[in-house]
Amino acid sequence: MTLKITEKDDSIIFSVRVVPRASKSEIVGEHDGALRVRIASPPVDGAANAELVRLFAKTFGVSKSEIEITGGQTSKSKQIKISGVTAEKIQSLA
């Protein structure tokens, strides 16, 4: 299965499946159409969401302000919107 990515207005939207409290923060590939991401932070007070944004900013070379969690703020399954990144760059990580 491949990652489901929507391109819209110079940005991409895709699903992420977060695994909190991992030993380190890393992107581990695709799972059920979503990008599977291990996050070292616990899911408390938005710490995991902040770490997720930091990880994507570092991975894709964009500022944190260009990354938005558009759905699933308190869920392990989230919708992410990143401006200024192509779908090909995301696909290469899956």
Secondary structure as GFF3:
##gff-version 3
##sequence-region A 1 94
A	DSSP	beta_strand	5	8	.	.	.	ID=ss1
A	DSSP	beta_strand	11	19	.	.	.	ID=ss2
A	DSSP	beta_strand	26	31	.	.	.	ID=ss3
A	DSSP	beta_strand	34	38	.	.	.	ID=ss4
A	DSSP	alpha_helix	47	60	.	.	.	ID=ss5
A	DSSP	three_ten_helix	64	66	.	.	.	ID=ss6
A	DSSP	beta_strand	67	71	.	.	.	ID=ss7
A	DSSP	beta_strand	77	83	.	.	.	ID=ss8
A	DSSP	alpha_helix	87	91	.	.	.	ID=ss9
###
